[in-house]
Amino acid sequence: MDEHSKQRDIEKFYTIGQKLGTGSFAVVKEAWKKADNSPCAVKIIKTSNLKKEELEVVYDEVDILGKIQHPNIVQLYDVFEAPKKLYLVMELLRGGELFDAIVNRGSYSEQDAASVIKSVASAIDHLHSIGVVHRDLKPENLLYADAAHTQIKLTDFGLAKLRGKSAPGSQWTMNTACGTPGYVAPEVLKREAYSQAVDLWSLGVILYILLCGFPPFYHEQTAQLYKQIKKGEFAFTSPYWDDISETARDLVCKLLVVDPAQRYTAKQVLAHPFVTGEASTKAFSASHTRRLQLLQARRRLRRGIQTIVAVNRFADQLRRLAQQ
């Protein structure tokens, strides 16, 4: 358990407000620190409902978040532990998801995309420098701090891994298959030992989508999608890529490299001309926004269907138990 965790009553220090969201085993509520009335978010995890392995994952996430201090990563302020609940007091992010913000904005450019990639690459570079690999980098985990959309924040460290001590800049390997279809690196799908380079592949997928409005790898059948990813088969399809600069394309090609040893590192991304100032300020066409809007709608529909399937399975299990 992390050193931040203490047996204290959270309501002595924070006023807890309305619910902001619900997860599989947690609820997130708005809260205010009583000392200065500053806003925050409280993630309330019902530890009594969790198996031993699930509890270990939760405590690993707390441990990792407690070690991170970076302007582009959500901050963990405090931890409170009760007999059946764990309270994580975190930075309150009001700006919504990255792609939603782009759609609502209605206008986007290469320079805007470069700004996002710079922020996320900076966050990844920091994580890797302290021995953390995120392992689930995707647009849903990139939220804006506020409605002004000036600062992007990397969130959700549920799949993150903290390595042991090793030489600075060295590779460390993992074997657990995890990630999100469409964003997961080829080496993970090949069941190979993999390194922190998986985060850079995911960043390449995000950059591709930011530039054209649709993903580099797509197929209705997951097996076919995974075949594309393992081979690194993508294209700069006309007419969608006709006006995208060679500099932007070059960075995509440096990230979506099947061989992780040849893939760009976060530091190399930060030094690339696309990120350092050569990105175009010309706004993308209106169809770019529509494609992103469609991508978001599809993702939410898929998530909704998965929820319905899960609920139906649970209902079937209850019926079977009732008949026993």
N, C-alpha and C positions, 0 to 999 in steps of 0.2 A: 504493500500500500504506500502511496506517495506521502512525503513528509508534510504536505499541505493539509492532509485530512486530519480533522480533529473531532472529538465527541463534543459538539456544541449544538445549541438550539439556534437554528438559522433565523427564526422569527425575532430573536433578540437583536439581530443586526440588519435584517432586511424585511421590507414590506413586500409581500408577494401578491401580484395582481392577476389579471386575466390570462387565460390560456392562449398561447401563440401557435402551438402545433403539437401533434402527437406522433410518436414513433411506435415501434413494435413492443418495446418494454419501457418507454419513457414518455414523459410529457414535458413540454417546455412552456414556462410561464414568464410573463413580464414581472420585473421586480425593481425595487429602489433601495439603495443603501441608506439606512436611517441616519448615518452620521452626516451625510452631505446631500441626500436626496438624489444622488446620481443614478441614472437608469442602467439596468443590466438585464440579463436573461438568466433564468434558473432552470437547468435541466434536472428533472426529478426522476430518478431511476428506482423502480421497485425491486430492490435486490432480493427480496423474499421469493420472487417469481423466477429467479435465474438459477440455472445449473452452475456447477463449479466452474466449468470451462467458460461459460458466458460471463461469470463474475471476473474471471482472470482477464478477459478481453476488456471489460469496463475499466478495471484497475490499471491495465496497461495504457489505455487511452488517457486516463487521468495522469499517470506518470509522465507520458510523453508531452501532454499539453503543459504540465507544470515546468517543463524544461525549455519551453519555447517563448521567446520574446522577439517579435518581429512585426513591423507595421502592416504587413500584408497577410498576417495569420491571425485568426480569431484568438482572443486572449482568455485564458482561464484565470479568474480573479481569486476564487476561494472554493474550498470544498468542506462540506458538512456531512457527517455520517450519523445516521440514526439506526436503531435496531433493524428496521426493515426497508430503509430508504437511503439513497445517496443523493446529495444535492450538489450540483456543479454550478457555481455562480460564474457566468461567462459574459463576455462583451455582447451587447445588444446590437444586432445588425438589422437595420431598417430599410436598406436599399433594394432588397430583393435579388433574384438570380441574375447572373450576367446576361443571358440571352433575352430574358424578359425586359431588362433595362434597354438593350439595343433595339428591340422591337418597339418599345414605347417611345424611344427617342426618335425613331423614324429616319435617321440619317447616320451613316457610319462611313469611316474611311480606313485606309491602310494605317494611317497614323494612330487612329483610335485603337485598332487591333494591336499595333506595336506597343502602345502604352500598357494594355492589358497583359501582353506577353512579358513585357519587362517586369511588371509587378509580380506576376506568378513565378517567373524564372528566379527572381530575387528571393521569393519565399522558398522555392525548392532548393536553391543554393544554400540558404540558411539551414534548412532541414538536413540536407546531406552533410553539411559541415559539422553538425552535432550528432550525426549518426542515425538520423531518422529518415525512413522512406515512407511516403504517403500511401502508395499502392492503390489509390482509388481516385485519381485526379480526373475530374469530369466537370462539365459546366454547372451541374446542380450543386456542386461543392464550392463554387465560386460566387460569393455574395458581396454586394456593396454595403459599405458601412452605413450609408445614409441615402436619403432621396436625391442628394446632389450628384451621386454616382462618381465621386472623385477618388475613392479609395476602395480597391478590390481586396477581399479577404478570402483566404483559403480556409475551408472548414472541414468537419467530419473526419476525425482521425480514428474511426472505428477499426479500420484495416491497417493502420500504420504500424510500422515495426521499428523498434529501437535496437540497433546493433550493439555488440560488445565493443570493448576497446580494441582499436587497431590503428595502424599508421595513418596520419592525415592524408586525405586524398585517395586512399586505397579503395578497392572494390570489396563489397561484402555480399555474400550470396544467401538467398532464401529459396525455399522449395514449395511453400504453400500456394496452391492455385487460388488466386483471388483477383478481384477487379470487376469491371463492368463491360459487357459485350460492346464492341465498337471502339472502346478506348483502351482495352487491355493489350499489352505488348506481345509480339510473336513468341518470345522465349517462354512466357508464362503458358501459352497455349500448347507449346511443344513439350511441356512438362520438364523443361530444363531448369537447372539452378540459375537463378536470375539475380540481378543487382539493382542498385538505385537507378540504373538507366531506364527502368520501366516507367518512371515518372516523366522522363523526357519524351518517350514515345507518346504518352497520353497528351503531353503539351503540344506535340506536333499535330495530333488529331484535332485538338481545340483550335489551333492556329488555322488549319485548313478550313474548318467550319466558319471561323470568323471572317475569312477572306471571301468565301463563295456562298455560304448559307446552307450547305449540305455536307454530310460526312464523306471522308475519303473511301471508307469501306462500308458497303451496305448490301444486305440480302435478307429477304424475308425468312429464309431458313438459316438458323444459327450455324449449322455445320458448314454451309457454303460461305457464310460471313467469316468464320474462323479460317477457312482455306485461303481466302483473300488476304487476311491479316498475316498469316504465317508466311505467305509469299511476298508480302509487302506490295501487293498489286493495287496501285491507285493511278489516277490520271488527272491532268489539268484540263478538264473537259471544256470544249468550246460550245457556246459563246461565253460561258460563265467565268472563264479565266482569261478571256482575251485582253481585258484591261488591267489585269493584276501584274504588278512589276516583277521583273526578273529577280530582284533582291528578295521579295517576299517568297517567291517560288523556291529560291535557293535555300532559305531557312527551313521551309517545309521539307525539302529533300534531305537536309542535314539532320532532321529529327526523325522522319519516318524511314529509318534505316533498319533493316532486319537484324543485322549484326550489331548487338549492343556495344561492342568494343569500338565500333566506328561511328556510333551515334553521338551527336553533340552532347556535351555536358551543360549544366545550367550556366556555368561561367562563360562558356563559349557562346551560348545564346545571348547573354548580356553584352558580349563584345561584337555581336554580328551587326553589320551596317543597317539592317532593317530595324533593329532595336535602338541603335545609337543615333538615329536621326535622318535616315534616308527614305523613310516611308512617305508615301504620297498623302497629301491632304485632300485629294479629290474624293468627293462623296460617292459611295457605291450607288447603283441604280435602285429604284424602289422595289424591284423584283428580289433583290438581296434580302430586304426586310421581310418580304412575303415568304421566302423560302425558310428563313429562320423561324418565322411564326408557325409555319407548317411543321417544322421539325419539333418545336416545343409542343404543339398540339398532339403529334404522334406519340411523343414520349409520355405525356400525361395520360393519354388514352391507354397506352401499354401498361403504365403503372396502375391505372384504375382497374384494368382487366385482371392484372396479377392480384390485386387486393380482393376482387370479387371471387377469383378462383380460390384464394386462401380462405376466405370466409366460408365458401361453399364446402371446402374440404373439412373445415372445422365443424360445420353443421352436420355433415355426414358422419363424422366421428362421434358427435353427441348422440345422433340417432341410433348408431350402432350400439353405443354404450347403454342407451335407454332400453334397447331390445334384449340385452343380455340378462 
